[in-house]
């Protein structure tokens, strides 16, 4: 709400939710109409019928202010619902090869040689030194942390019909840099956010409609383990992704 006068405040709002942009532009609601509600609050809790999963809805608002002014309907915008039911997930967990077991002291030193020979950065180990337990927990990684290449996942698929809308829902145990036909699906980084992975795994939603093309398409992901791999005390690379689209 914008005004050139001082002391202007909302006194009443009217919110509508529609299934189509054209309806919202005309101030017509086929999903929910709040009616005129006397309130100074700049927010409203949706109170219409149950919304559908994975559906886009359009909404707009108009207000009445002190002094009797009535606004026009605001430029409509939209929100999109999430996946409501677990059985809607069609994706499967994808995992890379298992990591090696606990290294011996000799294996840790041999790993250092391989890292230096490959010209890789020697990341210092984060090991206990100068503490009462340092002698009990021996360093088994030599001078450089274990070399762990970033897993890259790639899959091609064909499209032969026009695409009205397309979403990729992806969840991973840490980070996922997702691309479609060589282009990032989002400008976000470090997604999804970290959690207690034993209890909750978050997912992201990407609108990839404009990235698709007729014929062959390629979806790819570069994985990072982030806080899922806190045992290494680094924002290192890890292994797991699940996607549904």
N, C-alpha and C positions, 0 to 999 in steps of 0.2 A: 504494500500500500504506500503510495507516494502522494504527498500534498505540499503545497507551497505555504500553507497556513500553520501556525503553531497550535499545539494542543489538540490535534485531530487524533481520535482514537476509534477503534472498532467498537461497535456496540452490538451488532448482530452479524451472523454469518450464515451463508447458505452454500452447502457443498453438494455436488452431484457426482455420481460415478456411472460411467457408461461403458458398453462393450465395444463401441466404435468411436473413432475420433470425430466423425461428422456429427454424431449425436451430442458429444460434449461441446463442440463448437456452437451448436444451436441452443445450448442450455437445456438439453433434454436428457433425462436419466432413465435407463432401462435396467440398471442394476440397483442403485440406491439413491434416494433423495432425502437429505437431512431435513429439508424444510428450513424455515427461518428460525434460527436458534439465538436467543439473547445471551451473549457471552463476550467477554473481553479476551478470552483465550485465543492465542494464535495457532491452535492445534485442535484436532477433533479425532475422536475414536470411531472407527468404522462400526456401524451398527446395522448393516444390511444383511441380506441372505448370505449363506456360506459361499465363499469364493472357490473357484475351481483351481486345481493344481496346475502349475506351469502355464498360466494364462495372463495376458496383458490386459489391463483395464485403464481407461482414460478418465481423468477427473478434472474438475474446475471448481472455482469458488467465486462468489461475489459477497460484498460486505456493505453494511450500513454503518455510518460513522456519526460521531457527535456533530450536531449542526444539521442533521437530516440528509446528508449526502448519501447517494446510492451509487456504488461502482458498477461498471460493466462486468460481465463474466471475464475472469482472467484467461489468459492464453492456456488452453488445455495442456496438461502434461500426463504422464502415465506412470504406473507401477506394474511390476510383474511378480506374480506369486512364485513361491519356491516349490520344491518337490514335497508334497504333504505326506505321502505314504511310502514306507520303506520298500514295498513291493513294486514301486514304479522304477526303481533302479534296475537298469538292464546291463550295466557294466560289470566287469569282473576285475579282481585284483590282478595286476601285472607285476611280477617280481623279477629282478635280475638274479644272477648267480649268487649263491651263498658266499658270504665273506669267509676268508680263511679262519681257522681256529686261532687260539692263542699262540703267538709266535714264541720261539725259543730265542735266547739271547743271540745265538749265532745267526738265526734267520733274520732277526732285526738288523744286524750289521750288514748282512748280505743284501737286504732291501735297500740300505743306504747306497750301496755301490750301484745298484740298478737305477736308482733315482738320479744320481749324479751322472751316470753314463747316458741317460736319456735327456739330460739337460733340464730336468724338472727342478722347480724350486724346492730346496730342502727346508721344510717347515720344522722348526724346533719342536721337540717333544715336550708335552706338558706333564712333567713327571715330578714326583716328590723328591725334594732335595733338602738336606739339613733339618729333617724332622725325625721324630722318634720312630716313625714307621718306614722311613726311606729304605732301611736295610731289609725290611721284611717284604716289601713290594719292589722287586727288581725291575729296572727298565729293560723291556724286551723289544724296544724299537730303535735301538742304536742312537744315532744323532738326528735322524730325520723321521718324521712320522710316516706311517704306511702310505704307499702310493695307491690312490684310489681314483681311477678315471671316472668321469661323469657319465652315467648311463644315458644313452640316447635311444628313445623309442620312436618308431616310424611305421606308419601304415598308410597304404594307398587305397582309395575306393573310387567308384565310378558314380557319376550323376548323369542321368539321361532325361530327366523331366525338370520343368521349372520349379524353383524352390521359393516358397512364400516366406518362410521363416526357419531359422536353424539356430539351435543352441547346443553348446557343449557344457555338460555338467561334469566336473572332474574333481576328484578327491585324492589326496595323497598324504603319506606320512612325512610331511614337511613340504618342500617347495617344488613347484612345477612351472617351468617356462614353456608354455604351450604355443605352438605356431600352426598355421594352416596355410598351405601353399607358400611357405617361406616367410609369411608375415605374422607378427605377434597378434594373438587374439585379444590382447588388452595392453594398456600402458601401465598396468599395475605390476609391482614387483614384490617379492617375498610373500606370495600368496600360495595356499591359504594360510591364515594365521595359525600360530602354534597353540596347542592345547595339551591337556593330559591325555595323550594318545591311547592310554588304556581304557579311557571312558568315552572320549569324543573325538571324532574326525570330521573336520569341516570340509565343505566343498565350495567351488566357485562356479558361477554361471557366466558364460561368455556368449554374446550375440555374434555369430559368425556368418550371418546371412550374406553380407557383402563380400566375404572372402571366398565364397564358393563359386565354382564355375562349372560349366558343362564339360563332361568328359572326366579325365582323371584328376583327382584331388589327393593331396598328401597331408595328413595330420602327424605332427611330431611333438615330442616332449623331451626336454632336458631336465633331469631330476636333481634336486639338492636336498640333503637330509636335515639341515638346520638344527633345531632343537630336538628333533627325533633322535639324533645321534650325539646327545650331550656327553656320552661316554668318551668320545674322542676330544671333547673340550674344544671344538672348532665348528665353524659353519661350513661343514664339509659336504661331500657328495654322498648320496644314499640311493635307495633302490626301488621304492614302491609307488605305484600310481594306479588309480582306477578311474575310468572315464565312461560316460554314457552320453550318447548323442543320437 
